[in-house]
């Protein structure tokens, strides 16, 4: 259940961060509202996750997966270009999250 709550937090954070660019410095009402609600939902569900998972593990997964998804959204819908170094760096982030979850006893909450 903790990982499902964490997934909701991640999706809300990715949505909020993606809308943040569209808010144009909080000058556009709808993207600004999506940003505020998204971050509120993200932190609420992250707080629920922390009842079960260790803080460092939950935050590492939340931020690592969030980085990858925000970058994917920016690449697919906002025209961001990725060079080889960016792709390799993100692969290392994914590898780190996998290593933590597959091999670390700290990840078991």
C-alpha positions as CSV (number, residue, x, y, z in Angstrom):
1,X,0.0,0.0,0.0
2,X,2.9,2.4,0.8
3,X,4.2,2.1,-2.8
4,X,0.7,2.9,-4.2
5,X,0.5,6.0,-2.0
6,X,4.0,6.9,-3.2
7,X,3.0,6.5,-6.8
8,X,0.1,8.9,-6.3
9,X,2.6,11.4,-4.8
10,X,4.9,11.0,-7.7
11,X,2.2,11.4,-10.4
12,X,0.9,14.5,-8.6
13,X,4.3,16.0,-8.3
14,X,5.1,15.4,-12.0
15,X,1.8,16.9,-13.0
16,X,2.4,20.0,-10.8
17,X,6.0,20.4,-12.0
18,X,4.9,20.1,-15.6
19,X,2.1,22.7,-15.1
20,X,4.6,25.0,-13.4
21,X,6.3,25.8,-16.7
22,X,2.9,26.4,-18.3
23,X,1.9,28.8,-15.5
24,X,4.4,31.3,-16.9
25,X,5.4,32.6,-13.5
26,X,2.0,32.1,-12.0
27,X,0.4,34.5,-14.5
28,X,-1.9,31.9,-16.0
29,X,-4.7,30.8,-13.7
30,X,-5.4,27.2,-14.8
31,X,-1.8,26.0,-14.8
32,X,-1.2,27.9,-11.5
33,X,-4.2,26.0,-9.9
34,X,-2.9,22.7,-11.3
35,X,0.5,23.4,-9.9
36,X,-0.8,24.3,-6.4
37,X,-3.2,21.4,-6.2
38,X,-0.6,19.0,-7.6
39,X,2.0,19.9,-5.0
40,X,-0.6,19.8,-2.2
41,X,-1.7,16.3,-3.2
42,X,2.0,15.2,-3.7
43,X,3.1,16.2,-0.3
44,X,-0.1,14.8,1.4
45,X,0.4,11.4,-0.2
46,X,4.2,11.5,0.5
47,X,3.4,12.2,4.2
48,X,1.1,9.1,4.2
49,X,3.9,7.1,2.6
50,X,6.3,8.1,5.4
51,X,4.1,6.3,7.9
52,X,5.4,3.0,6.5
53,X,8.6,3.6,4.4
54,X,11.8,5.1,5.7
55,X,12.1,8.8,4.8
56,X,15.4,8.4,2.8
57,X,14.1,5.5,0.8
58,X,10.7,7.1,0.0
59,X,12.3,10.4,-0.9
60,X,14.9,8.8,-3.1
61,X,12.3,6.9,-5.0
62,X,10.0,10.0,-5.2
63,X,12.6,12.3,-6.5
64,X,14.4,9.8,-8.7
65,X,11.3,8.6,-10.5
66,X,9.9,12.2,-10.5
67,X,13.1,13.4,-12.3
68,X,12.7,10.7,-15.0
69,X,9.0,11.4,-15.5
70,X,9.3,15.2,-15.5
71,X,12.1,14.9,-18.1
72,X,9.9,12.5,-20.2
73,X,7.0,14.9,-20.1
74,X,9.3,17.9,-21.0
75,X,10.7,15.9,-23.9
76,X,7.4,14.6,-25.3
77,X,5.2,17.6,-24.8
78,X,7.4,20.7,-24.2
79,X,10.1,20.1,-26.8
80,X,13.0,19.6,-24.4
81,X,16.0,18.0,-26.1
82,X,18.1,15.3,-24.4
83,X,21.8,14.7,-25.1
84,X,23.7,11.6,-24.4
85,X,24.9,12.8,-21.0
86,X,21.3,13.5,-19.9
87,X,20.2,10.1,-20.9
88,X,23.1,8.4,-19.2
89,X,22.5,10.4,-16.1
90,X,18.9,9.4,-16.0
91,X,19.8,5.7,-16.5
92,X,22.1,6.0,-13.5
93,X,19.2,7.4,-11.4
94,X,17.0,4.5,-12.5
95,X,19.8,2.1,-11.7
96,X,20.2,3.6,-8.2
97,X,16.4,3.4,-7.4
98,X,16.4,-0.3,-8.6
99,X,19.5,-1.2,-6.6
100,X,17.9,0.3,-3.5
101,X,14.6,-1.5,-3.9
102,X,16.0,-4.9,-5.0
103,X,19.1,-5.2,-2.8
104,X,18.8,-2.9,0.2
105,X,17.1,-4.1,3.4
106,X,16.6,-0.5,4.2
107,X,13.8,-0.3,1.6
108,X,11.6,-2.7,3.4
109,X,9.2,-0.7,5.5
